[in-house]
Amino acid sequence: MSDQVDSRRADHDSPWKMALESYFEEFLGLLFPAINEQVNWSKGHSFLDKELQQITADAKSGRRYADKLIKVYARDGSETWVLIHVEVQGEPEDTFSERMYAYQYRLRDRYGVDVVSLAVLTDTHDGFRPRTFHYQRWGCELTFTFPTAKLIDWEARWAELKASDNAFALVVMAQIHAKRVKDGATRKDVKIALIRLLYERGYSREQIVRLFNIIDWMLQLPRALEPEFAQAVYAIQEEKQMPYVNTIERLGIEKGRQEERQEAERRALAEKRETVRHLLSFGVLSDEQIAEATGLAVDEIAKLRIEDKH
């Protein structure tokens, strides 16, 4: 972001997870329509967070992703797991395809079910379009191919997004703006335009509040521009006679986000400590080596070493 934006860092990971949980069918319908047609939505779908955590527990920290694993049923009645991997950092990564393959074979090996891996790329690098992981040596060869949706491709279809009755179109528009628009004042204007479009689509109050939350979270503004944005939202609500979002609600939403981030930090710290204890059990690494491998401070590792002795 430009220097007009304050020190708050835009969190694109959590709103994507919220969007996928709330609008998974719409997500597939917009970005992967051919796959959407193969799903028997009448049998429902469910999110497999624990199963995904089981195969990603040893993933390296640092980069952040919005990964989701969802169980659906195909039209032929068979059970299929859909692995959604959303790249939200916005920078190309050399090992992206390999990680897609690693998650795929870990899930299939552990649970023995068909897994469909889908990648959503939110970055603005046109040349970064991973679709295949391939290796070969001495007659042994493997090629793993996965469908990919590149969000900036929708910039050429912007009118289609604006006219779409698919709720996920608003999420895609917000994400593209979040990546492209850095100037605070311009970002405020495009955010207001999206909120207006949200209110014009005839959604229910619950739907509007949910989508407002996702857009508001994804397209963060400098604090100095928040009052102007709030006034514009209130004007739209008065015009449409839909007073659905107020200042108190937004403060509550922000508190919920902070609590969610704090809980994620607590979980990450607990996972690091568990990794440290696992490494300590081998008795061959120094505290400094473990600190370098896990990112924890040396004194923290020393404390864990003492605790384990007791």
C-alpha positions in Angstrom: 0.0 0.0 0.0 1.0 3.6 -0.3 2.3 5.8 2.5 -1.3 7.0 2.9 -2.2 3.7 4.4 -1.4 3.3 8.1 0.5 0.5 9.7 -2.4 -2.0 9.7 -1.6 -4.9 7.4 -4.4 -6.1 5.1 -5.4 -9.6 6.1 -6.5 -11.4 3.0 -6.2 -14.9 4.5 -9.2 -14.8 6.9 -11.7 -13.1 4.5 -10.9 -15.8 1.9 -11.6 -18.5 4.4 -14.8 -16.8 5.4 -15.8 -16.4 1.7 -15.1 -20.1 0.9 -17.1 -21.3 4.0 -20.1 -19.0 3.1 -20.1 -19.3 -0.7 -18.4 -22.5 -1.7 -21.0 -23.4 -4.3 -20.9 -19.9 -5.7 -17.1 -20.1 -5.7 -17.1 -23.2 -7.9 -19.9 -21.8 -10.1 -17.9 -18.7 -10.9 -14.3 -19.9 -11.0 -14.6 -23.6 -11.8 -18.0 -24.0 -13.6 -17.1 -27.3 -15.2 -16.4 -28.9 -11.8 -19.4 -27.2 -10.3 -21.7 -29.1 -12.8 -20.3 -32.4 -11.6 -21.2 -31.9 -7.9 -24.5 -33.1 -6.5 -25.3 -30.1 -4.3 -28.5 -31.7 -3.1 -26.4 -34.0 -0.9 -24.7 -31.1 0.8 -21.1 -30.5 1.5 -18.9 -30.3 4.7 -15.6 -28.8 5.6 -12.8 -31.0 6.8 -10.5 -28.7 8.8 -9.1 -31.4 11.1 -8.3 -33.6 8.1 -6.4 -30.8 6.4 -4.5 -29.9 9.5 -3.3 -33.5 9.8 -1.5 -33.3 6.5 -0.2 -29.7 6.8 1.0 -29.7 10.4 4.6 -29.8 9.3 4.3 -27.1 6.7 6.9 -24.3 7.0 5.5 -21.1 8.5 6.1 -17.6 7.1 3.9 -17.5 4.0 0.1 -17.5 4.5 -2.5 -19.4 2.6 -6.3 -19.8 2.7 -6.5 -23.6 2.3 -9.8 -25.4 2.6 -10.7 -29.0 2.3 -14.4 -29.8 1.5 -16.2 -33.1 1.1 -18.8 -33.1 -1.7 -20.6 -35.8 -3.6 -20.4 -36.3 -7.4 -23.5 -36.8 -9.5 -22.7 -40.6 -9.7 -23.0 -40.8 -5.9 -19.3 -41.1 -5.1 -17.6 -39.1 -2.4 -14.9 -36.6 -3.5 -12.7 -34.3 -1.5 -12.0 -30.9 -3.0 -8.8 -29.2 -1.9 -8.9 -25.4 -2.4 -5.5 -23.7 -2.2 -5.7 -19.9 -2.4 -2.3 -18.1 -2.9 -2.9 -14.8 -1.0 0.6 -13.4 -0.6 0.7 -12.1 -4.1 4.2 -13.2 -5.1 5.2 -16.2 -7.3 6.6 -19.2 -5.6 8.9 -21.8 -7.2 7.6 -24.6 -5.0 3.9 -23.9 -5.4 3.2 -26.8 -7.8 5.2 -29.2 -5.6 3.3 -28.3 -2.5 0.0 -28.8 -4.4 1.2 -32.3 -5.3 2.4 -33.0 -1.7 -1.0 -32.1 -0.2 -2.7 -34.2 -2.9 -0.7 -37.4 -2.3 -0.8 -37.0 1.5 -4.6 -36.8 1.6 -5.0 -39.7 -0.8 -2.5 -41.8 1.1 -3.9 -41.0 4.5 -7.6 -41.2 3.7 -7.9 -43.2 0.5 -10.4 -40.9 -1.3 -10.4 -39.1 -4.6 -9.0 -35.6 -4.1 -9.5 -32.7 -6.6 -6.9 -30.0 -6.1 -7.8 -26.4 -7.2 -5.5 -23.4 -7.1 -6.6 -19.7 -6.9 -3.9 -17.2 -7.7 -4.6 -13.7 -6.4 -1.2 -12.2 -7.4 -0.8 -9.7 -10.2 2.1 -11.4 -12.0 0.7 -12.5 -15.4 3.5 -15.0 -16.0 2.9 -16.9 -12.8 0.5 -19.7 -13.8 1.5 -23.0 -12.2 -0.6 -25.9 -13.4 1.7 -28.9 -13.3 4.2 -30.7 -11.1 6.5 -33.0 -13.0 9.6 -35.0 -12.3 11.4 -37.9 -13.9 14.6 -39.9 -13.3 15.8 -43.2 -14.7 12.6 -44.2 -16.3 10.4 -43.2 -13.3 8.2 -40.3 -14.3 5.2 -38.4 -12.7 3.1 -35.6 -13.9 0.4 -34.0 -11.6 -1.9 -31.4 -13.2 -4.4 -29.2 -11.4 -7.0 -26.6 -12.5 -6.0 -23.0 -11.7 -8.0 -19.8 -11.6 -6.0 -16.5 -12.1 -8.1 -13.7 -10.8 -6.5 -10.9 -12.8 -7.9 -12.7 -15.9 -11.3 -11.4 -14.8 -10.2 -7.8 -15.3 -11.0 -8.2 -19.0 -14.4 -9.5 -18.0 -15.2 -6.8 -15.4 -18.6 -5.9 -16.9 -19.5 -9.6 -16.6 -18.5 -9.6 -12.9 -20.6 -6.4 -12.2 -23.6 -7.9 -14.0 -23.3 -11.4 -12.4 -25.9 -12.6 -9.8 -23.2 -14.8 -8.3 -22.3 -13.5 -4.8 -18.7 -14.6 -5.3 -18.2 -12.1 -8.1 -18.1 -9.4 -5.4 -15.4 -11.3 -3.6 -13.3 -11.5 -6.8 -13.8 -7.8 -7.5 -12.8 -6.8 -4.0 -9.7 -9.0 -4.2 -8.6 -7.6 -7.5 -9.1 -4.0 -6.2 -7.1 -5.0 -3.0 -4.1 -6.0 -5.2 -4.3 -3.3 -7.8 -5.4 -0.2 -5.9 -2.8 1.2 -3.6 -3.8 4.9 -3.2 -6.0 5.3 -0.2 -8.5 7.8 -1.7 -9.0 5.7 -4.8 -9.3 2.6 -2.7 -12.1 4.3 -0.7 -13.9 5.1 -3.9 -13.8 1.6 -5.3 -14.8 0.2 -2.0 -17.8 2.5 -1.8 -18.8 1.4 -5.4 -18.6 -2.2 -4.4 -20.8 -1.6 -1.3 -23.3 0.2 -3.4 -23.4 -2.7 -5.8 -23.9 -5.0 -2.9 -27.0 -3.1 -1.7 -28.4 -3.0 -5.3 -28.5 -6.7 -5.7 -31.5 -7.4 -3.6 -29.8 -9.6 -1.1 -31.2 -10.5 2.4 -29.9 -8.6 5.4 -27.9 -11.6 6.5 -26.3 -11.9 3.0 -25.5 -8.2 2.9 -23.9 -8.1 6.4 -21.8 -11.2 5.5 -20.6 -9.8 2.2 -20.0 -6.4 3.7 -17.8 -8.0 6.3 -15.7 -9.8 3.7 -15.3 -6.7 1.5 -14.6 -4.5 4.5 -11.9 -6.9 5.7 -10.3 -7.4 2.3 -10.2 -3.7 1.2 -8.9 -2.0 4.3 -8.5 1.8 4.3 -6.3 4.3 6.1 -7.9 5.2 9.4 -8.1 8.8 8.3 -10.5 7.8 5.5 -12.7 5.6 7.6 -15.2 8.4 8.6 -15.7 9.3 4.9 -16.3 5.6 4.0 -18.8 5.2 6.9 -20.7 8.3 5.9 -21.0 7.0 2.3 -22.2 3.7 3.6 -24.9 5.3 5.8 -26.0 7.4 2.8 -26.4 4.3 0.7 -28.3 2.6 3.4 -30.6 5.6 3.8 -31.2 5.8 0.1 -32.0 2.1 -0.1 -33.8 2.1 3.2 -31.6 -0.8 4.4 -29.9 0.2 7.7 -28.1 -3.1 8.0 -24.6 -2.1 9.1 -23.8 0.5 11.9 -20.7 1.6 13.7 -21.3 -0.7 16.6 -21.6 -3.7 14.3 -18.3 -2.7 12.6 -16.5 -2.4 16.0 -17.9 -5.8 16.9 -16.7 -7.2 13.6 -13.2 -5.8 14.2 -13.1 -7.2 17.7 -14.0 -10.6 16.3 -11.2 -10.3 13.7 -8.7 -9.5 16.4 -9.8 -12.4 18.5 -9.5 -14.7 15.5 -6.0 -13.5 14.8 -5.0 -13.9 18.4 -6.3 -17.5 18.5 -4.4 -18.3 15.3 -1.2 -16.9 16.9 -1.9 -19.1 20.0 -2.4 -22.2 17.8 0.8 -21.4 15.8 2.8 -21.0 19.0 1.4 -24.3 20.4 2.4 -26.1 17.2 5.9 -24.6 17.3 6.3 -25.7 20.9 5.1 -29.2 20.0 7.7 -29.3 17.2 10.4 -28.2 19.6 9.5 -31.0 22.1 9.6 -33.5 19.2 13.1 -32.3 18.2 14.3 -32.3 21.8 13.3 -35.9 22.2 16.0 -36.9 19.7 18.7 -35.3 21.9 21.0 -34.5 19.1 20.3 -30.9 18.2 21.4 -27.8 20.2 19.0 -25.1 21.3 20.5 -22.8 18.7 19.8 -25.3 15.9 16.3 -25.9 17.0 15.7 -22.1 17.3 16.9 -21.7 13.7 14.6 -24.5 12.5 11.4 -23.4 14.4 11.8 -19.6 14.7 11.4 -19.7 18.5 13.9 -17.8 20.7 16.7 -19.8 22.3 15.6 -18.9 25.8 12.1 -20.2 25.1 13.6 -23.6 23.9 15.7 -23.7 27.0 12.6 -23.3 29.2 10.9 -26.1 27.3 13.9 -28.3 27.8 13.8 -27.7 31.6 10.0 -28.3 31.7 10.3 -31.7 29.9 13.0 -32.8 32.4 10.4 -32.2 35.2 
